[in-house]
Amino acid sequence: MKTLLISAVFTAAFSIAAPAAAEDCGQVSIAEMKWASAGIAANFDKIILERGYGCSVTIVAGDTLPTFASMNEKGTPDIASEYWINSVRALLDQAVKTGRLVQGAEILADGAVEGWFIPKFIADANPDIRSVEDALRHPELFPAEDDTSKGAIYNCPADWSCHISTTNLFRALAADKKGFELVETGSPERLDASIARAFENKVGWLGYYWAPTAILGKYDMTRLSFGVGHNKSEWDGCTAVAGCTRPQLNSYPVSRAFTLMTRSFATRSGPVTAYLKARKWDNATINQVLAWQDENRESNEDAAIHFLRNYENLWSKWVPADIAEKIKASL
């Protein structure tokens, strides 16, 4: 009888505690950064937290430095779903060490990638082209639109930092002496349009691009090696400096993106914290989602729902089975 009574009391206590744990999640704020992959990530987390864990989530506008400062100094917002840490690495290490912030999963599992790309159909047809210098031996494969006697290397827009590095790498490679011109695209739209035309016309294209992006979800591109590793001191001192007099061959750095949480949130919401330490995807996956979003002109929330409906085998591994079932039932 005593055993039965203890068992009954324990069962009752457990049944009361379970909803209480869900209620502990409470009000949550998530920073939505301005770029598309981060916007999808924020809305994806909102859906998981609300429909799976019973949280009440508010999306707030975010940007790299202001969001970090607010989380670090004020403890708000609670979560930054996709935070590119390169610009605040030392400050973040200190914030984690002192317990103000908690680092979750590396949401972009293979990092944010920059480099010079060619269409995969060109790479497949020319197996000798695997590096940038290989490509520079074949200007005829990458004809400039205004002068097909020259090869073209497409630069990113002039107000982006990659414009400086791409210009310096063009000079370091002496690409002009190898029959190439550096094409100023002027805007993201014109850069994207140049890739679309190359694929439509089945002609070569060579230039700067990055991932995760919708374009690399739409078009199968191959990133070329620069044949050297990333030299940070050279990058900071010359490659990324406008007007550097003697640029050397270098490789783009890999930008790392993690999920960040405030300590107070991570402490009070253990199950959600476990999810945020498990949830990550590779560039190929998010490129596909970005391409779907772009083609259909959908919102970040709609793209997140598309992700949930079409990539269940991936995301269902990040949450317990009962949580996964609740989320699936809500779609």
TORMIVO-900993 format. One record per residue (C-alpha): x, z, y; residue in three letters; residue number from 1. Coordinates in steps of 0.2 Angstrom, whole numbers, plus 5000, padded with zeros to 4 digits. Example, Ala and Ser with C-alpha at 12.3 -4.5 7.8 and 13.67 -1.06 7.14 Angstrom:
<recs>
{{5062; 5039; 4978}; 'ALA'; 1}
{{5068; 5036; 4995}; 'SER'; 2}
</recs>
This chain:
<recs>
{{5000; 5000; 5000}; 'MET'; 1}
{{5014; 5005; 5012}; 'LYS'; 2}
{{5023; 4988; 5008}; 'THR'; 3}
{{5007; 4978; 5011}; 'LEU'; 4}
{{5004; 4988; 5027}; 'LEU'; 5}
{{5022; 4984; 5033}; 'ILE'; 6}
{{5020; 4966; 5028}; 'SER'; 7}
{{5004; 4964; 5038}; 'ALA'; 8}
{{5012; 4972; 5053}; 'VAL'; 9}
{{5027; 4961; 5052}; 'PHE'; 10}
{{5016; 4945; 5050}; 'THR'; 11}
{{5005; 4950; 5065}; 'ALA'; 12}
{{5021; 4953; 5075}; 'ALA'; 13}
{{5028; 4936; 5070}; 'PHE'; 14}
{{5012; 4927; 5075}; 'SER'; 15}
{{5012; 4935; 5092}; 'ILE'; 16}
{{5030; 4932; 5095}; 'ALA'; 17}
{{5030; 4913; 5091}; 'ALA'; 18}
{{5018; 4908; 5105}; 'PRO'; 19}
{{5028; 4920; 5116}; 'ALA'; 20}
{{5044; 4911; 5113}; 'ALA'; 21}
{{5036; 4895; 5118}; 'ALA'; 22}
{{5029; 4903; 5134}; 'GLU'; 23}
{{5047; 4909; 5138}; 'ASP'; 24}
{{5051; 4891; 5142}; 'CYS'; 25}
{{5040; 4892; 5157}; 'GLY'; 26}
{{5043; 4882; 5173}; 'GLN'; 27}
{{5058; 4870; 5171}; 'VAL'; 28}
{{5065; 4858; 5184}; 'SER'; 29}
{{5075; 4842; 5179}; 'ILE'; 30}
{{5086; 4832; 5191}; 'ALA'; 31}
{{5082; 4813; 5190}; 'GLU'; 32}
{{5097; 4804; 5196}; 'MET'; 33}
{{5096; 4787; 5205}; 'LYS'; 34}
{{5102; 4776; 5192}; 'TRP'; 35}
{{5091; 4769; 5178}; 'ALA'; 36}
{{5099; 4777; 5162}; 'SER'; 37}
{{5098; 4794; 5170}; 'ALA'; 38}
{{5081; 4791; 5176}; 'GLY'; 39}
{{5075; 4787; 5158}; 'ILE'; 40}
{{5085; 4802; 5152}; 'ALA'; 41}
{{5076; 4814; 5164}; 'ALA'; 42}
{{5059; 4808; 5159}; 'ASN'; 43}
{{5063; 4808; 5141}; 'PHE'; 44}
{{5068; 4826; 5142}; 'ASP'; 45}
{{5052; 4830; 5152}; 'LYS'; 46}
{{5041; 4823; 5138}; 'ILE'; 47}
{{5051; 4832; 5124}; 'ILE'; 48}
{{5050; 4849; 5133}; 'LEU'; 49}
{{5032; 4848; 5138}; 'GLU'; 50}
{{5024; 4840; 5122}; 'ARG'; 51}
{{5036; 4848; 5110}; 'GLY'; 52}
{{5041; 4865; 5117}; 'TYR'; 53}
{{5026; 4869; 5129}; 'GLY'; 54}
{{5037; 4869; 5145}; 'CYS'; 55}
{{5030; 4865; 5162}; 'SER'; 56}
{{5042; 4852; 5169}; 'VAL'; 57}
{{5045; 4846; 5187}; 'THR'; 58}
{{5056; 4831; 5190}; 'ILE'; 59}
{{5066; 4833; 5206}; 'VAL'; 60}
{{5077; 4819; 5215}; 'ALA'; 61}
{{5095; 4821; 5211}; 'GLY'; 62}
{{5112; 4814; 5216}; 'ASP'; 63}
{{5129; 4818; 5209}; 'THR'; 64}
{{5137; 4830; 5222}; 'LEU'; 65}
{{5122; 4838; 5229}; 'PRO'; 66}
{{5114; 4841; 5212}; 'THR'; 67}
{{5130; 4849; 5206}; 'PHE'; 68}
{{5132; 4860; 5221}; 'ALA'; 69}
{{5114; 4866; 5220}; 'SER'; 70}
{{5115; 4870; 5201}; 'MET'; 71}
{{5132; 4879; 5204}; 'ASN'; 72}
{{5128; 4889; 5219}; 'GLU'; 73}
{{5109; 4891; 5219}; 'LYS'; 74}
{{5104; 4890; 5201}; 'GLY'; 75}
{{5092; 4875; 5203}; 'THR'; 76}
{{5087; 4863; 5196}; 'PRO'; 77}
{{5088; 4870; 5178}; 'ASP'; 78}
{{5094; 4853; 5170}; 'ILE'; 79}
{{5103; 4838; 5175}; 'ALA'; 80}
{{5100; 4826; 5160}; 'SER'; 81}
{{5114; 4813; 5163}; 'GLU'; 82}
{{5128; 4820; 5174}; 'TYR'; 83}
{{5143; 4809; 5176}; 'TRP'; 84}
{{5157; 4823; 5177}; 'ILE'; 85}
{{5173; 4813; 5182}; 'ASN'; 86}
{{5170; 4817; 5201}; 'SER'; 87}
{{5168; 4836; 5198}; 'VAL'; 88}
{{5178; 4839; 5182}; 'ARG'; 89}
{{5189; 4853; 5189}; 'ALA'; 90}
{{5174; 4862; 5198}; 'LEU'; 91}
{{5163; 4860; 5182}; 'LEU'; 92}
{{5177; 4867; 5171}; 'ASP'; 93}
{{5177; 4882; 5183}; 'GLN'; 94}
{{5158; 4884; 5183}; 'ALA'; 95}
{{5157; 4884; 5164}; 'VAL'; 96}
{{5172; 4896; 5163}; 'LYS'; 97}
{{5164; 4908; 5174}; 'THR'; 98}
{{5147; 4906; 5166}; 'GLY'; 99}
{{5137; 4898; 5180}; 'ARG'; 100}
{{5134; 4882; 5171}; 'LEU'; 101}
{{5132; 4877; 5153}; 'VAL'; 102}
{{5137; 4860; 5146}; 'GLN'; 103}
{{5126; 4852; 5134}; 'GLY'; 104}
{{5127; 4836; 5124}; 'ALA'; 105}
{{5138; 4821; 5129}; 'GLU'; 106}
{{5122; 4811; 5132}; 'ILE'; 107}
{{5132; 4794; 5133}; 'LEU'; 108}
{{5140; 4797; 5116}; 'ALA'; 109}
{{5153; 4783; 5119}; 'ASP'; 110}
{{5155; 4786; 5138}; 'GLY'; 111}
{{5150; 4775; 5152}; 'ALA'; 112}
{{5161; 4759; 5150}; 'VAL'; 113}
{{5168; 4747; 5163}; 'GLU'; 114}
{{5179; 4732; 5161}; 'GLY'; 115}
{{5180; 4713; 5161}; 'TRP'; 116}
{{5168; 4705; 5149}; 'PHE'; 117}
{{5165; 4687; 5141}; 'ILE'; 118}
{{5149; 4681; 5132}; 'PRO'; 119}
{{5150; 4685; 5113}; 'LYS'; 120}
{{5147; 4667; 5109}; 'PHE'; 121}
{{5163; 4662; 5118}; 'ILE'; 122}
{{5173; 4676; 5109}; 'ALA'; 123}
{{5166; 4670; 5092}; 'ASP'; 124}
{{5171; 4652; 5095}; 'ALA'; 125}
{{5188; 4657; 5101}; 'ASN'; 126}
{{5195; 4671; 5090}; 'PRO'; 127}
{{5212; 4670; 5099}; 'ASP'; 128}
{{5203; 4678; 5115}; 'ILE'; 129}
{{5203; 4697; 5113}; 'ARG'; 130}
{{5212; 4702; 5129}; 'SER'; 131}
{{5211; 4698; 5148}; 'VAL'; 132}
{{5227; 4689; 5147}; 'GLU'; 133}
{{5221; 4678; 5132}; 'ASP'; 134}
{{5206; 4673; 5143}; 'ALA'; 135}
{{5217; 4668; 5158}; 'LEU'; 136}
{{5226; 4655; 5147}; 'ARG'; 137}
{{5209; 4646; 5146}; 'HIS'; 138}
{{5202; 4643; 5163}; 'PRO'; 139}
{{5193; 4628; 5156}; 'GLU'; 140}
{{5182; 4640; 5146}; 'LEU'; 141}
{{5176; 4649; 5162}; 'PHE'; 142}
{{5173; 4636; 5175}; 'PRO'; 143}
{{5169; 4641; 5193}; 'ALA'; 144}
{{5152; 4635; 5198}; 'GLU'; 145}
{{5158; 4627; 5214}; 'ASP'; 146}
{{5174; 4619; 5207}; 'ASP'; 147}
{{5174; 4617; 5188}; 'THR'; 148}
{{5193; 4612; 5189}; 'SER'; 149}
{{5196; 4631; 5191}; 'LYS'; 150}
{{5191; 4646; 5181}; 'GLY'; 151}
{{5181; 4660; 5189}; 'ALA'; 152}
{{5182; 4679; 5188}; 'ILE'; 153}
{{5166; 4687; 5195}; 'TYR'; 154}
{{5168; 4703; 5205}; 'ASN'; 155}
{{5156; 4716; 5208}; 'CYS'; 156}
{{5147; 4719; 5226}; 'PRO'; 157}
{{5159; 4723; 5240}; 'ALA'; 158}
{{5152; 4740; 5244}; 'ASP'; 159}
{{5155; 4746; 5226}; 'TRP'; 160}
{{5172; 4755; 5221}; 'SER'; 161}
{{5174; 4743; 5207}; 'CYS'; 162}
{{5176; 4729; 5220}; 'HIS'; 163}
{{5193; 4736; 5225}; 'ILE'; 164}
{{5199; 4739; 5207}; 'SER'; 165}
{{5194; 4722; 5201}; 'THR'; 166}
{{5202; 4714; 5216}; 'THR'; 167}
{{5218; 4723; 5213}; 'ASN'; 168}
{{5218; 4719; 5194}; 'LEU'; 169}
{{5215; 4701; 5199}; 'PHE'; 170}
{{5231; 4702; 5209}; 'ARG'; 171}
{{5241; 4712; 5196}; 'ALA'; 172}
{{5237; 4698; 5183}; 'LEU'; 173}
{{5242; 4684; 5196}; 'ALA'; 174}
{{5226; 4676; 5190}; 'ALA'; 175}
{{5226; 4664; 5205}; 'ASP'; 176}
{{5242; 4656; 5198}; 'LYS'; 177}
{{5234; 4654; 5181}; 'LYS'; 178}
{{5220; 4643; 5188}; 'GLY'; 179}
{{5207; 4656; 5192}; 'PHE'; 180}
{{5198; 4661; 5208}; 'GLU'; 181}
{{5189; 4678; 5211}; 'LEU'; 182}
{{5171; 4675; 5215}; 'VAL'; 183}
{{5162; 4687; 5227}; 'GLU'; 184}
{{5145; 4689; 5221}; 'THR'; 185}
{{5139; 4699; 5236}; 'GLY'; 186}
{{5125; 4709; 5227}; 'SER'; 187}
{{5120; 4716; 5210}; 'PRO'; 188}
{{5106; 4703; 5208}; 'GLU'; 189}
{{5118; 4688; 5211}; 'ARG'; 190}
{{5131; 4696; 5199}; 'LEU'; 191}
{{5117; 4697; 5186}; 'ASP'; 192}
{{5111; 4680; 5190}; 'ALA'; 193}
{{5128; 4673; 5186}; 'SER'; 194}
{{5128; 4680; 5169}; 'ILE'; 195}
{{5110; 4674; 5165}; 'ALA'; 196}
{{5115; 4656; 5171}; 'ARG'; 197}
{{5130; 4656; 5159}; 'ALA'; 198}
{{5119; 4661; 5144}; 'PHE'; 199}
{{5106; 4649; 5149}; 'GLU'; 200}
{{5118; 4634; 5150}; 'ASN'; 201}
{{5129; 4641; 5136}; 'LYS'; 202}
{{5145; 4641; 5147}; 'VAL'; 203}
{{5159; 4654; 5148}; 'GLY'; 204}
{{5158; 4668; 5160}; 'TRP'; 205}
{{5172; 4681; 5164}; 'LEU'; 206}
{{5171; 4696; 5176}; 'GLY'; 207}
{{5167; 4714; 5179}; 'TYR'; 208}
{{5153; 4723; 5171}; 'TYR'; 209}
{{5148; 4740; 5165}; 'TRP'; 210}
{{5137; 4750; 5152}; 'ALA'; 211}
{{5124; 4756; 5150}; 'PRO'; 212}
{{5114; 4743; 5159}; 'THR'; 213}
{{5100; 4731; 5156}; 'ALA'; 214}
{{5110; 4716; 5157}; 'ILE'; 215}
{{5121; 4721; 5142}; 'LEU'; 216}
{{5105; 4725; 5133}; 'GLY'; 217}
{{5099; 4707; 5136}; 'LYS'; 218}
{{5115; 4697; 5134}; 'TYR'; 219}
{{5128; 4700; 5120}; 'ASP'; 220}
{{5144; 4702; 5129}; 'MET'; 221}
{{5162; 4706; 5122}; 'THR'; 222}
{{5173; 4718; 5133}; 'ARG'; 223}
{{5191; 4712; 5134}; 'LEU'; 224}
{{5207; 4723; 5132}; 'SER'; 225}
{{5219; 4724; 5147}; 'PHE'; 226}
{{5233; 4727; 5134}; 'GLY'; 227}
{{5238; 4744; 5142}; 'VAL'; 228}
{{5230; 4761; 5142}; 'GLY'; 229}
{{5222; 4769; 5158}; 'HIS'; 230}
{{5236; 4776; 5169}; 'ASN'; 231}
{{5227; 4789; 5180}; 'LYS'; 232}
{{5241; 4791; 5193}; 'SER'; 233}
{{5242; 4772; 5195}; 'GLU'; 234}
{{5223; 4771; 5196}; 'TRP'; 235}
{{5222; 4784; 5210}; 'ASP'; 236}
{{5237; 4779; 5219}; 'GLY'; 237}
{{5235; 4760; 5219}; 'CYS'; 238}
{{5222; 4752; 5207}; 'THR'; 239}
{{5207; 4760; 5216}; 'ALA'; 240}
{{5215; 4759; 5234}; 'VAL'; 241}
{{5210; 4745; 5245}; 'ALA'; 242}
{{5225; 4734; 5251}; 'GLY'; 243}
{{5237; 4742; 5238}; 'CYS'; 244}
{{5253; 4731; 5240}; 'THR'; 245}
{{5259; 4731; 5222}; 'ARG'; 246}
{{5245; 4734; 5210}; 'PRO'; 247}
{{5250; 4735; 5192}; 'GLN'; 248}
{{5241; 4731; 5176}; 'LEU'; 249}
{{5229; 4745; 5171}; 'ASN'; 250}
{{5213; 4749; 5162}; 'SER'; 251}
{{5197; 4756; 5168}; 'TYR'; 252}
{{5194; 4774; 5165}; 'PRO'; 253}
{{5180; 4779; 5153}; 'VAL'; 254}
{{5167; 4789; 5163}; 'SER'; 255}
{{5160; 4804; 5154}; 'ARG'; 256}
{{5142; 4809; 5156}; 'ALA'; 257}
{{5135; 4826; 5149}; 'PHE'; 258}
{{5119; 4836; 5151}; 'THR'; 259}
{{5121; 4851; 5162}; 'LEU'; 260}
{{5111; 4867; 5162}; 'MET'; 261}
{{5111; 4883; 5173}; 'THR'; 262}
{{5116; 4898; 5164}; 'ARG'; 263}
{{5099; 4907; 5167}; 'SER'; 264}
{{5089; 4893; 5159}; 'PHE'; 265}
{{5101; 4891; 5144}; 'ALA'; 266}
{{5100; 4909; 5141}; 'THR'; 267}
{{5081; 4911; 5142}; 'ARG'; 268}
{{5077; 4895; 5132}; 'SER'; 269}
{{5087; 4895; 5116}; 'GLY'; 270}
{{5077; 4882; 5106}; 'PRO'; 271}
{{5077; 4870; 5121}; 'VAL'; 272}
{{5095; 4873; 5124}; 'THR'; 273}
{{5099; 4869; 5106}; 'ALA'; 274}
{{5089; 4852; 5108}; 'TYR'; 275}
{{5099; 4848; 5124}; 'LEU'; 276}
{{5115; 4851; 5115}; 'LYS'; 277}
{{5110; 4839; 5101}; 'ALA'; 278}
{{5102; 4825; 5111}; 'ARG'; 279}
{{5113; 4810; 5114}; 'LYS'; 280}
{{5113; 4791; 5112}; 'TRP'; 281}
{{5125; 4777; 5112}; 'ASP'; 282}
{{5126; 4763; 5125}; 'ASN'; 283}
{{5119; 4750; 5113}; 'ALA'; 284}
{{5103; 4760; 5111}; 'THR'; 285}
{{5101; 4764; 5129}; 'ILE'; 286}
{{5105; 4746; 5134}; 'ASN'; 287}
{{5091; 4740; 5123}; 'GLN'; 288}
{{5079; 4752; 5132}; 'VAL'; 289}
{{5085; 4747; 5149}; 'LEU'; 290}
{{5083; 4729; 5145}; 'ALA'; 291}
{{5065; 4732; 5139}; 'TRP'; 292}
{{5061; 4742; 5155}; 'GLN'; 293}
{{5069; 4728; 5166}; 'ASP'; 294}
{{5059; 4714; 5157}; 'GLU'; 295}
{{5043; 4723; 5158}; 'ASN'; 296}
{{5046; 4731; 5175}; 'ARG'; 297}
{{5041; 4748; 5169}; 'GLU'; 298}
{{5044; 4765; 5176}; 'SER'; 299}
{{5057; 4777; 5169}; 'ASN'; 300}
{{5043; 4787; 5161}; 'GLU'; 301}
{{5036; 4772; 5152}; 'ASP'; 302}
{{5053; 4767; 5146}; 'ALA'; 303}
{{5055; 4785; 5139}; 'ALA'; 304}
{{5039; 4783; 5130}; 'ILE'; 305}
{{5045; 4766; 5123}; 'HIS'; 306}
{{5060; 4775; 5117}; 'PHE'; 307}
{{5050; 4788; 5108}; 'LEU'; 308}
{{5038; 4776; 5100}; 'ARG'; 309}
{{5052; 4764; 5094}; 'ASN'; 310}
{{5067; 4775; 5090}; 'TYR'; 311}
{{5059; 4789; 5080}; 'GLU'; 312}
{{5073; 4789; 5067}; 'ASN'; 313}
{{5085; 4793; 5081}; 'LEU'; 314}
{{5076; 4806; 5092}; 'TRP'; 315}
{{5068; 4816; 5077}; 'SER'; 316}
{{5085; 4822; 5072}; 'LYS'; 317}
{{5087; 4831; 5088}; 'TRP'; 318}
{{5072; 4843; 5086}; 'VAL'; 319}
{{5065; 4853; 5071}; 'PRO'; 320}
{{5052; 4844; 5060}; 'ALA'; 321}
{{5037; 4854; 5067}; 'ASP'; 322}
{{5042; 4850; 5085}; 'ILE'; 323}
{{5044; 4831; 5081}; 'ALA'; 324}
{{5027; 4831; 5073}; 'GLU'; 325}
{{5019; 4838; 5089}; 'LYS'; 326}
{{5028; 4825; 5100}; 'ILE'; 327}
{{5023; 4810; 5088}; 'LYS'; 328}
{{5005; 4816; 5088}; 'ALA'; 329}
{{5005; 4816; 5107}; 'SER'; 330}
{{5011; 4798; 5109}; 'LEU'; 331}
</recs>
